[in-house]
């Protein structure tokens, strides 16, 4: 099981693990067009979305990380695009 912490700096800067980026596109598409009256409504929707994700969603994200990591190694640390 992979576990990471999000650390927040004093000015609110959030450090994201590379695996977090796999979430953004699908989450943006899911939330697109929705409006929430309260923060609790948003949190409830987010929890529901995460609870209903299939394990393969996370497997794909991890495999993408491994692939990009290998590209970076092969390029001796140079920039890697998708």
ZITA-V153684 format. One record per pair of residues at least 4 apart in sequence whose C-alpha atoms are under 6 Angstrom apart, sorted by the first residue. I is the first residue (numbers start at 0). J is the second residue. D is the distance in whole Angstrom. If there is no record, write none. Layout:
# ZITA-V153684
I|J|D  I|J|D
This chain:
# ZITA-V153684
5|14|6  6|14|6  7|11|6  7|12|6  7|13|5  8|12|5  21|60|6  22|26|6  23|27|6  27|31|6  35|40|6  35|41|6  46|50|6  64|68|6  71|76|5  71|79|6  72|76|6
